[in-house]
């Protein structure tokens, strides 16, 4: 009796979502899929030979069974019995050894293909513009990088090899059956499809339950993701919602348990039905074979009938797999299609041929009639013009959403202008080598990102060859050295996930130290102090002020003390520079800056003075 094939049923069906997103399998797609395999054509040929040999060897013991029965047992010939048993054992051992070799080669090929794909995908995504990462879901990007590419390994080791091995096994088994007796072989061909019917029906039931269970699992993951995160757990505690969240989790968990029980029982009933059908086939062959042997065909032996029954059992698995292989094949093609979609995404921002690499940068910047839009029908910047000379600084102010951060993102080419030009040291940034440009532009943002590691590791990210003294000097300039030296582990203090073990001000000053290690020609501070209290802001301002005096700088800020440090103030509204000049003149002009000063800057200054007075009283 062949072993139950419970796993094939559930795999042989697609969800409605999968059916709706089936790829169109074209010669071009197939050619591209197999182009991933061509670097390993020698190993593939070796795999094919292993599959052919193992498929033949696996069937030989079944064929030898007839000789064992007829010539060894019924013929009462002990030497032939021992010979055929030994040969059967040797062939079985050989088949297993060949399968081990095939599995190793297959796995080797699959791992190297996924290795190539991951490297290619990672390199490609590293070249994508900021637009790609702001427009695409981060989870989807990671899924393509991990789940989809890992799925390719399953395609190579399972789907492709399954098609070959099952096809060869089926062909060899049918040829051997027809050589023994064409009548019983035809009967077997009729029986095998009938065997697959209960398999597919049970498969549909199990697939339906599995899909419901997956939905429950997704719901559980959603609850865990929300409630077990740092921010989510804090919210749960502050609003005393522990019991509510536990209730939600318990209900979904209970549903999942009930579905798993149903799935398990469905599998039990499936195996009962499968067992009945797998016994009916051999019974019919024994019956018809017995009639032929006893009444019509004296040449048919007991051994022949036994061989035919054994070979029939060997066809159940391949037929069932091949009937379901269309689903596996389409899923494989969908997997490759999703991966190729990312490979085919154009790199918006890259070096032009012969990109310039100047020997030295001074950091001067010029915007000339710059237009920019994220979407064709939504313009963000309109005819922006300004010049920042080397050694000088400008402050960019304006209402939220006016385009301030977009302006600075165009300088290191996180995005490219849609009109006009941005020059760095007199050269259009699109003509400069990207690595040179970005090495010479340092940006400190409002939400500076720190990796989950030590302060030292985060600083060395900017310059891996920096010495201990370089690190200490940068921390001193960023006004964070005293804090670091006060820690038991000093520079080896862990900062936690996203730097959450540090305060906002400490994290920001580490970020400034990291940028200083980079030693850029142009420093950009994008709302670097907006989310901090006045004391933290004051410490950061103490770090920023000398930097502004010694370097070319751009400041985006809402604090008046930061703005006053700049040589010129640019006022941006709705993507345009509507005012420019010194603080005193702009306040008197009665325009946008005056409004910002009265509603935002002056209030921030009053709060700062109040907090400082309170601190002095304490």
Phi and psi in degrees as a GROMACS rama.xvg file:
@    title "Ramachandran Plot"
@    xaxis  label "Phi"
@    yaxis  label "Psi"
@TYPE xy
-72.3062  154.021  UNK-2
-68.6602  148.987  UNK-3
-58.3181  145.545  UNK-4
-114.501  49.3449  UNK-5
-58.4474  -30.0027  UNK-6
-71.2009  -23.6977  UNK-7
-74.233  -32.6508  UNK-8
-61.4817  -49.6562  UNK-9
-66.2506  -33.6172  UNK-10
-72.8001  -19.4477  UNK-11
-85.1336  13.433  UNK-12
-133.702  151.302  UNK-13
-112.204  150.113  UNK-14
-75.0419  164.348  UNK-15
-62.8063  -36.0896  UNK-16
-63.964  -40.8741  UNK-17
-65.4339  -41.0018  UNK-18
-62.5405  -39.1463  UNK-19
-68.4907  -26.8185  UNK-20
-108.15  23.057  UNK-21
-62.105  134.629  UNK-22
-77.2566  158.887  UNK-23
-89.0293  113.254  UNK-24
-82.1512  109.556  UNK-25
-114.462  161.226  UNK-26
-55.7936  -35.82  UNK-27
-64.1532  -41.7928  UNK-28
-64.9956  -45.2361  UNK-29
-62.0911  -41.6147  UNK-30
-61.3885  -39.7283  UNK-31
-70.5758  -38.0645  UNK-32
-60.9756  -48.5862  UNK-33
-72.9628  -17.7989  UNK-34
-66.9886  -24.6418  UNK-35
-70.6544  -23.6515  UNK-36
-91.9642  -24.1017  UNK-37
-58.3965  -33.2414  UNK-38
-60.2963  -16.3415  UNK-39
-117.367  34.0054  UNK-40
-63.7859  -32.9432  UNK-41
-64.865  -44.4994  UNK-42
-66.832  -34.1503  UNK-43
-66.1456  -40.1859  UNK-44
-63.5567  -41.7599  UNK-45
-62.5368  -39.8071  UNK-46
-62.3731  -44.0707  UNK-47
-59.9469  -44.2261  UNK-48
-62.1406  -41.085  UNK-49
-62.332  -41.5095  UNK-50
-64.3053  -44.4834  UNK-51
-62.007  -47.9102  UNK-52
-63.2204  -46.3309  UNK-53
-66.1392  -35.6652  UNK-54
-64.5328  -40.6812  UNK-55
-70.4233  -44.9471  UNK-56
-63.6542  -35.5075  UNK-57
-63.6604  -34.1391  UNK-58
-83.5943  -21.05  UNK-59
-59.5964  -43.7071  UNK-60
-57.1479  -36.5456  UNK-61
-64.7069  -40.9251  UNK-62
-68.4392  -38.8559  UNK-63
-68.5356  -19.2075  UNK-64
-56.9706  -39.0412  UNK-65
-60.421  -42.0936  UNK-66
-66.1382  -40.3038  UNK-67
-60.4892  -42.5818  UNK-68
-73.9305  -52.1459  UNK-69
-71.379  -49.8474  UNK-70
-90.1748  -30.6518  UNK-71
-88.8185  -57.1214  UNK-72
-80.1818  -58.0326  UNK-73
-68.3554  -38.0953  UNK-74
-77.0198  -5.75299  UNK-75
53.4199  42.9111  UNK-76
-112.554  102.559  UNK-77
-66.7244  -38.4527  UNK-78
-65.6114  -40.9399  UNK-79
-68.0443  -37.5126  UNK-80
-59.7616  -47.8589  UNK-81
-64.7455  -41.4242  UNK-82
-61.21  -49.5402  UNK-83
-68.2974  -33.8184  UNK-84
-66.2353  -43.6687  UNK-85
-64.3718  -41.6675  UNK-86
-63.6822  -41.615  UNK-87
-62.7323  -41.3721  UNK-88
-64.2953  -44.322  UNK-89
-63.1853  -41.7261  UNK-90
-65.6913  -42.322  UNK-91
-62.6055  -44.0507  UNK-92
-61.5864  -43.7392  UNK-93
-61.3172  -41.4311  UNK-94
-62.0716  -41.5327  UNK-95
-67.6348  -40.2405  UNK-96
-66.0222  -40.0713  UNK-97
-64.448  -39.3784  UNK-98
-65.2995  -36.0548  UNK-99
-63.5663  -44.1408  UNK-100
-63.4487  -42.9144  UNK-101
-62.2502  -43.0082  UNK-102
-62.1671  -41.1937  UNK-103
-64.4388  -47.1996  UNK-104
-63.7165  -42.7243  UNK-105
-59.9849  -47.4186  UNK-106
-63.7005  -40.4491  UNK-107
-59.8056  -46.2403  UNK-108
-62.138  -48.1605  UNK-109
-60.5371  -43.8429  UNK-110
-65.0073  -39.341  UNK-111
-71.4173  -33.9529  UNK-112
-66.3149  -45.4354  UNK-113
-66.7419  -34.9301  UNK-114
-59.3608  -48.0635  UNK-115
-60.9718  -44.5136  UNK-116
-66.1854  -42.847  UNK-117
-62.675  -44.6444  UNK-118
-62.8486  -43.7238  UNK-119
-63.8654  -44.1811  UNK-120
-64.2607  -45.4876  UNK-121
-62.0115  -44.9457  UNK-122
-62.3813  -41.2146  UNK-123
-65.7258  -45.1988  UNK-124
-67.6418  -31.6696  UNK-125
-62.6631  -26.5324  UNK-126
-86.5396  -11.0316  UNK-127
-69.408  149.426  UNK-128
-72.9168  170.026  UNK-129
-61.9552  -26.4735  UNK-130
-57.8389  -40.8244  UNK-131
-59.6262  -45.3825  UNK-132
-77.0891  -24.318  UNK-133
-84.839  -22.2609  UNK-134
-93.2871  -25.6344  UNK-135
-104.378  147.053  UNK-136
-68.4348  130.847  UNK-137
-60.4216  -38.6856  UNK-138
-62.1526  -38.12  UNK-139
-66.9731  -40.4018  UNK-140
-60.5373  -45.9132  UNK-141
-67.1358  -37.3009  UNK-142
-61.8913  -42.5804  UNK-143
-63.7754  -38.3742  UNK-144
-72.2895  -32.6516  UNK-145
-108.114  -69.7353  UNK-146
-61.1853  -48.7705  UNK-147
-65.8479  -46.4932  UNK-148
-69.6391  -35.6869  UNK-149
-63.8315  -31.6881  UNK-150
-63.3918  -26.0892  UNK-151
-61.7978  -36.3113  UNK-152
-59.2234  -42.8631  UNK-153
-64.6183  -37.2509  UNK-154
-61.6843  -46.7442  UNK-155
-70.5296  -46.4394  UNK-156
-78.8845  -23.2402  UNK-157
-115.215  -63.1352  UNK-158
-62.7149  -55.6855  UNK-159
-62.0463  -48.0448  UNK-160
-67.5394  -32.333  UNK-161
-65.1291  -42.1679  UNK-162
-60.4493  -46.5192  UNK-163
-66.8697  -52.4533  UNK-164
-65.8434  -41.4706  UNK-165
-67.5909  -39.9546  UNK-166
-63.3087  -46.7672  UNK-167
-65.3511  -43.9001  UNK-168
-59.5086  -44.2214  UNK-169
-64.3599  -44.9785  UNK-170
-62.3823  -48.4224  UNK-171
-62.0421  -41.8377  UNK-172
-64.0924  -43.463  UNK-173
-67.2069  -40.6021  UNK-174
-60.7444  -45.2934  UNK-175
-64.0914  -38.0475  UNK-176
-66.5484  -44.3075  UNK-177
-66.9822  -30.8999  UNK-178
-70.2831  -29.1942  UNK-179
-77.7778  -53.9031  UNK-180
-163.375  115.8  UNK-181
-68.8405  -28.8425  UNK-182
-68.0611  -49.4706  UNK-183
-67.9175  -30.3496  UNK-184
-64.7286  -43.0717  UNK-185
-63.9665  -40.1793  UNK-186
-60.4566  -40.2254  UNK-187
-63.1912  -39.1472  UNK-188
-62.6234  -34.1629  UNK-189
-73.6125  -36.9642  UNK-190
-70.9058  -40.9229  UNK-191
-58.9473  -47.3107  UNK-192
-60.4787  -34.8907  UNK-193
-64.1408  -32.4705  UNK-194
-63.6206  -32.3322  UNK-195
-76.7379  -18.813  UNK-196
-60.5682  -52.5271  UNK-197
-63.1551  -30.8666  UNK-198
-61.8079  -45.8147  UNK-199
-70.7651  -37.8235  UNK-200
-64.6863  -45.7897  UNK-201
-64.0925  -35.6033  UNK-202
-61.3752  -41.0646  UNK-203
-61.2061  -44.2053  UNK-204
-62.0499  -47.0822  UNK-205
-67.1537  -35.2576  UNK-206
-64.455  -41.4839  UNK-207
-61.3751  -44.5913  UNK-208
-67.4976  -41.2351  UNK-209
-60.8765  -40.3335  UNK-210
-64.4581  -42.1496  UNK-211
-62.952  -40.7615  UNK-212
-63.9722  -37.2509  UNK-213
-65.9422  -38.1616  UNK-214
-63.1569  -40.2837  UNK-215
-64.7634  -41.5573  UNK-216
-61.9859  -42.1187  UNK-217
-61.5178  -39.698  UNK-218
-65.7701  -41.5506  UNK-219
-62.4422  -44.3434  UNK-220
-61.1357  -37.9206  UNK-221
-62.9762  -44.0721  UNK-222
-63.1524  -44.8719  UNK-223
-64.1041  -41.0809  UNK-224
-62.9177  -38.4781  UNK-225
-77.9491  -42.5734  UNK-226
-89.7052  -20.0662  UNK-227
-98.9757  -2.17608  UNK-228
-75.5977  162.983  UNK-229
-59.0828  -49.8988  UNK-230
-68.7005  -41.3402  UNK-231
-65.1354  -43.9452  UNK-232
-64.3421  -36.6677  UNK-233
-63.4606  -43.0378  UNK-234
-64.0927  -43.1761  UNK-235
-58.1766  -44.834  UNK-236
-67.8323  -43.4412  UNK-237
-67.33  -29.2358  UNK-238
-103.271  9.36925  UNK-239
53.0951  47.3825  UNK-240
-106.076  21.8847  UNK-241
-58.5752  -46.6953  UNK-242
-64.7206  -39.6051  UNK-243
-62.3478  -45.8252  UNK-244
-67.7475  -37.3089  UNK-245
-63.6653  -40.5078  UNK-246
-60.4101  -45.0271  UNK-247
-59.9752  -45.8688  UNK-248
-64.6696  -43.4513  UNK-249
-62.209  -42.8054  UNK-250
-63.4084  -46.6969  UNK-251
-67.4137  -39.5585  UNK-252
-62.5439  -38.7201  UNK-253
-64.2149  -42.7781  UNK-254
-60.0176  -41.0192  UNK-255
-64.8551  -41.195  UNK-256
-61.7864  -44.5723  UNK-257
-63.0146  -38.3527  UNK-258
-66.6482  -39.0943  UNK-259
-64.1924  -37.845  UNK-260
-64.3711  -45.4759  UNK-261
-60.6753  -41.7938  UNK-262
-64.027  -41.3234  UNK-263
-62.9743  -43.6245  UNK-264
-69.9364  -35.8885  UNK-265
-61.1528  -37.4785  UNK-266
-66.4141  -36.6462  UNK-267
-64.5441  -49.2305  UNK-268
-63.1054  -35.3553  UNK-269
-61.5164  -42.772  UNK-270
-68.3666  -32.2221  UNK-271
-63.3283  -49.9515  UNK-272
-62.7893  -41.8718  UNK-273
-62.4865  -40.7001  UNK-274
-61.6335  -40.2518  UNK-275
-61.763  -46.5258  UNK-276
-68.6148  -36.23  UNK-277
-71.5065  -19.553  UNK-278
-88.3135  -28.1014  UNK-279
-64.2992  -42.2703  UNK-280
-57.1056  -56.4243  UNK-281
-58.5996  -37.518  UNK-282
-60.5778  -42.9525  UNK-283
-64.9309  -40.9218  UNK-284
-64.7978  -42.4442  UNK-285
-61.4672  -42.0061  UNK-286
-64.8212  -54.3443  UNK-287
-65.4872  -41.668  UNK-288
-61.7616  -39.9147  UNK-289
-63.9121  -42.6613  UNK-290
-61.8432  -46.2829  UNK-291
-62.448  -42.5584  UNK-292
-68.9432  -40.3068  UNK-293
-81.7254  -31.2555  UNK-294
-116.963  -27.7242  UNK-295
-120.967  -41.6463  UNK-296
-125.813  95.8455  UNK-297
-71.4614  -15.789  UNK-298
-76.4714  -17.8391  UNK-299
-75.9057  128.038  UNK-300
-109.62  170.004  UNK-301
-61.3018  -39.7679  UNK-302
-62.9119  -38.7664  UNK-303
-62.7782  -44.4786  UNK-304
-64.2974  -40.542  UNK-305
-62.9151  -41.2216  UNK-306
-62.358  -44.2  UNK-307
-63.0746  -40.4127  UNK-308
-64.2354  -43.2778  UNK-309
-63.4157  -42.7837  UNK-310
-66.595  -36.1913  UNK-311
-59.6273  -43.4033  UNK-312
-61.1128  -33.4444  UNK-313
-71.9824  -16.7763  UNK-314
-88.1291  -19.0165  UNK-315
-57.2361  -52.6685  UNK-316
-60.5072  -52.4975  UNK-317
-58.7751  -41.9784  UNK-318
-64.3573  -45.2411  UNK-319
-62.5891  -41.5743  UNK-320
-65.4342  -43.7711  UNK-321
-69.223  -31.6601  UNK-322
-66.1064  -31.1101  UNK-323
-94.7356  -3.17983  UNK-324
-68.1736  -22.9157  UNK-325
-60.4193  -41.3959  UNK-326
-63.9403  -46.6194  UNK-327
-62.4736  -39.3627  UNK-328
-64.4336  -44.7496  UNK-329
-66.7693  -37.8567  UNK-330
-63.9681  -38.279  UNK-331
-63.8615  -43.4955  UNK-332
-65.2974  -37.4728  UNK-333
-63.9343  -37.734  UNK-334
-62.8814  -49.8534  UNK-335
-63.0169  -38.1357  UNK-336
-61.5761  -43.6645  UNK-337
-63.0404  -40.1754  UNK-338
-67.5641  -43.7742  UNK-339
-66.4455  -28.7254  UNK-340
-57.4457  -43.1377  UNK-341
-72.2794  -40.223  UNK-342
-59.8753  -32.5574  UNK-343
-86.7872  -7.69514  UNK-344
-64.1091  125.44  UNK-345
-67.6596  144.93  UNK-346
-82.2433  109.938  UNK-347
-69.7058  -39.5626  UNK-348
-120.446  112.431  UNK-349
-151.367  168.394  UNK-350
-68.4165  138.26  UNK-351
-80.6207  159.166  UNK-352
-57.1396  131.881  UNK-353
74.136  29.33  UNK-354
-56.6408  140.777  UNK-355
-80.5831  141.592  UNK-356
-128.14  85.9503  UNK-357
-61.3166  156.677  UNK-358
-71.2339  -34.1608  UNK-359
-145.851  150.24  UNK-360
-119.782  142.748  UNK-361
-108.176  -16.6737  UNK-362
91.588  7.5842  UNK-363
-70.7087  143.755  UNK-364
-132.325  142.88  UNK-365
-140.381  125.505  UNK-366
-101.554  126.002  UNK-367
-124.986  109.145  UNK-368
47.9971  49.0376  UNK-369
-80.8807  127.558  UNK-370
-117.931  148.552  UNK-371
-154.448  143.081  UNK-372
-147.712  139.095  UNK-373
-74.5319  -38.5676  UNK-374
-121.529  149.605  UNK-375
-55.4556  -33.6411  UNK-376
-98.4225  11.6039  UNK-377
-135.794  91.3509  UNK-378
-80.7949  132.96  UNK-379
-99.9767  -47.8252  UNK-380
-114.907  139.609  UNK-381
-132.034  115.04  UNK-382
49.1832  56.2507  UNK-383
-85.3269  126.755  UNK-384
-134.291  124.6  UNK-385
-166.2  159.713  UNK-386
-128.403  134.003  UNK-387
-119.288  111.327  UNK-388
-78.5658  155.002  UNK-389
-58.799  135.037  UNK-390
85.5407  -5.25539  UNK-391
-104.453  175.047  UNK-392
-140.712  148.151  UNK-393
-129.203  147.135  UNK-394
-108.117  134.068  UNK-395
-111.554  120.746  UNK-396
-126.119  162.907  UNK-397
160.881  167.681  UNK-398
-61.3194  160.049  UNK-399
-60.416  135.428  UNK-400
82.3031  11.248  UNK-401
-82.9747  -11.7043  UNK-402
110.442  13.9429  UNK-403
-63.3139  -51.2257  UNK-404
-66.8408  -31.8052  UNK-405
-61.8687  -39.0261  UNK-406
-58.1791  -48.1912  UNK-407
-73.4337  -26.2615  UNK-408
-67.5288  -21.0213  UNK-409
-77.9628  -20.9448  UNK-410
-70.5312  -50.5132  UNK-411
-84.9887  13.2738  UNK-412
60.1449  43.8447  UNK-413
-69.1725  -28.5086  UNK-414
-136.081  160.919  UNK-415
-108.208  146.789  UNK-416
-61.8662  151.783  UNK-417
-98.9664  -8.76582  UNK-418
-161.236  150.346  UNK-419
77.4357  -157.442  UNK-420
-152.524  152.795  UNK-421
-119.799  124.931  UNK-422
-112.762  146.459  UNK-423
-123.268  117.274  UNK-424
54.7724  39.3054  UNK-425
82.2454  0.394301  UNK-426
-116.361  134.302  UNK-427
-55.5261  129.477  UNK-428
-59.1277  -25.2046  UNK-429
-71.599  -14.7777  UNK-430
-99.2826  -4.96553  UNK-431
-91.5899  150.844  UNK-432
-62.9527  130.576  UNK-433
-59.8382  -43.4214  UNK-434
-63.0147  -42.0989  UNK-435
-62.0849  -46.5606  UNK-436
-60.1897  -50.0673  UNK-437
-73.7256  -26.1919  UNK-438
-66.0734  -27.8439  UNK-439
-100.744  7.73428  UNK-440
-122.368  117.392  UNK-441
-109.05  131  UNK-442
-123.702  130.32  UNK-443
-114.653  116.601  UNK-444
-98.4613  173.626  UNK-445
-63.7041  -43.4623  UNK-446
-110.017  77.3872  UNK-447
-69.2897  136.734  UNK-448
-95.4388  128.396  UNK-449
-117.23  138.847  UNK-450
-76.0985  156.065  UNK-451
-75.6912  87.0897  UNK-452
-162.738  -154.079  UNK-453
-91.8462  166.252  UNK-454
-59.8809  -41.3385  UNK-455
-58.6987  -47.4864  UNK-456
-62.5685  -38.3652  UNK-457
-68.6044  -36.4362  UNK-458
-70.2745  -42.3049  UNK-459
-68.1579  -13.8564  UNK-460
-60.4551  -30.9443  UNK-461
-77.9723  -35.348  UNK-462
-152.034  92.8749  UNK-463
-58.5802  -24.436  UNK-464
-93.382  9.9517  UNK-465
-66.4424  141.658  UNK-466
-84.202  170.691  UNK-467
-58.1889  -41.8423  UNK-468
-66.0652  -37.3107  UNK-469
-60.3713  -41.5276  UNK-470
-64.432  -45.484  UNK-471
-65.8518  -39.5166  UNK-472
-63.2817  -43.6348  UNK-473
-64.4911  -40.0781  UNK-474
-67.2872  -35.5404  UNK-475
-64.0294  -44.5319  UNK-476
-66.0519  -30.009  UNK-477
-86.6489  3.81454  UNK-478
61.7397  36.8816  UNK-479
-123.585  -2.14229  UNK-480
-63.6641  -42.9636  UNK-481
-59.7122  -41.4642  UNK-482
-62.3181  -44.8998  UNK-483
-64.7818  -45.4498  UNK-484
-66.1888  -22.2958  UNK-485
-80.1887  -11.5645  UNK-486
-83.9914  142.801  UNK-487
-56.0397  -35.9977  UNK-488
-98.9075  1.59349  UNK-489
54.9812  -127.958  UNK-490
-65.5628  -17.1712  UNK-491
-92.6103  16.3211  UNK-492
-68.7044  130.942  UNK-493
-73.7424  137.488  UNK-494
-97.0061  -13.0176  UNK-495
81.7754  175.128  UNK-496
-62.7182  121.884  UNK-497
58.9262  20.6706  UNK-498
77.4659  21.6251  UNK-499
-70.707  -12.057  UNK-500
-79.4536  -9.84237  UNK-501
-103.95  156.228  UNK-502
-73.3907  168.599  UNK-503
-58.9793  -42.6079  UNK-504
-67.6217  -40.3869  UNK-505
-65.2913  -43.5269  UNK-506
-61.6877  -42.0523  UNK-507
-65.4682  -38.909  UNK-508
-70.8137  -33.0704  UNK-509
-63.5277  -39.1412  UNK-510
-63.6343  -39.7593  UNK-511
-65.0964  -42.6021  UNK-512
-60.5284  -38.938  UNK-513
-63.7316  -42.1322  UNK-514
-66.5532  -37.6155  UNK-515
-64.438  -35.8338  UNK-516
-61.9215  -31.6915  UNK-517
-67.5516  -26.1703  UNK-518
54.8167  58.831  UNK-519
-80.6831  158.264  UNK-520
-76.4902  -28.3614  UNK-521
-123.474  127.27  UNK-522
-106.682  133.104  UNK-523
-123.827  126.439  UNK-524
-112.858  108.439  UNK-525
-101.49  96.6324  UNK-526
51.7108  43.5419  UNK-527
-65.65  -17.1422  UNK-528
-124.261  8.81273  UNK-529
-67.6693  -28.7155  UNK-530
-98.5824  15.4645  UNK-531
-113.678  158.191  UNK-532
-74.3426  169.083  UNK-533
-65.9574  -31.3191  UNK-534
-69.0706  -46.4693  UNK-535
-63.8747  -40.6571  UNK-536
-61.6476  -37.8165  UNK-537
-64.8068  -41.6417  UNK-538
-65.7082  -39.2589  UNK-539
-69.6427  -38.0269  UNK-540
-63.5058  -36.3426  UNK-541
-62.1823  -32.3045  UNK-542
-77.5929  -37.4854  UNK-543
-74.0327  -40.8725  UNK-544
-52.6155  -51.1394  UNK-545
-66.8587  -27.721  UNK-546
-68.4802  -39.1881  UNK-547
-64.1439  -37.9615  UNK-548
-68.6817  -28.3518  UNK-549
-103.408  -10.0526  UNK-550
-134.441  158.894  UNK-551
-69.3039  127.015  UNK-552
-140.23  149.282  UNK-553
-125.382  129.76  UNK-554
-119.39  124.201  UNK-555
-108.859  119.186  UNK-556
-152.843  159.546  UNK-557
-116.229  -2.79166  UNK-558
-93.7819  130.886  UNK-559
-62.1946  -36.7286  UNK-560
-62.082  -34.552  UNK-561
-71.7154  -42.1237  UNK-562
-65.7479  -39.8948  UNK-563
-65.2698  -18.9153  UNK-564
-76.5539  -14.4698  UNK-565
-82.3256  154.806  UNK-566
-73.9613  -30.5128  UNK-567
-146.027  148.24  UNK-568
-113.995  129.524  UNK-569
-109.245  127.521  UNK-570
-104.303  119.936  UNK-571
-110.132  133.539  UNK-572
-143.074  127.18  UNK-573
51.0863  43.0048  UNK-574
79.459  9.66469  UNK-575
-128.514  147.581  UNK-576
-82.8347  108.019  UNK-577
-96.4169  -21.1675  UNK-578
-147.923  154.018  UNK-579
-155.158  151.524  UNK-580
147.915  -159.247  UNK-581
-91.8519  159.505  UNK-582
-54.7156  -48.9758  UNK-583
-61.3578  -44.6276  UNK-584
-67.2343  -38.9753  UNK-585
-69.1775  -37.3382  UNK-586
-62.4986  -41.046  UNK-587
-70.9943  -24.004  UNK-588
-66.4783  -23.1483  UNK-589
72.301  26.5538  UNK-590
-104.635  -144.976  UNK-591
-62.3683  -41.4773  UNK-592
-62.9413  -40.0486  UNK-593
-59.5587  -42.9712  UNK-594
-63.8556  -43.1333  UNK-595
-64.0201  -39.7853  UNK-596
-63.8035  -44.0186  UNK-597
-73.0524  -32.5341  UNK-598
-98.5199  -20.3432  UNK-599
-129.477  -57.8905  UNK-600
-65.2159  -47.6287  UNK-601
-67.1447  -37.0136  UNK-602
-65.5882  -40.228  UNK-603
-62.4714  -37.7491  UNK-604
-67.8335  -40.2775  UNK-605
-63.6742  -43.8671  UNK-606
-62.429  -38.8169  UNK-607
-62.6734  -45.9063  UNK-608
-62.7389  -41.1517  UNK-609
-61.9442  -45.516  UNK-610
-65.0037  -37.7898  UNK-611
-67.4774  -39.2765  UNK-612
-64.6135  -41.4467  UNK-613
-62.2196  -40.5392  UNK-614
-63.8092  -38.6765  UNK-615
-67.576  -38.4291  UNK-616
-62.5952  -39.7429  UNK-617
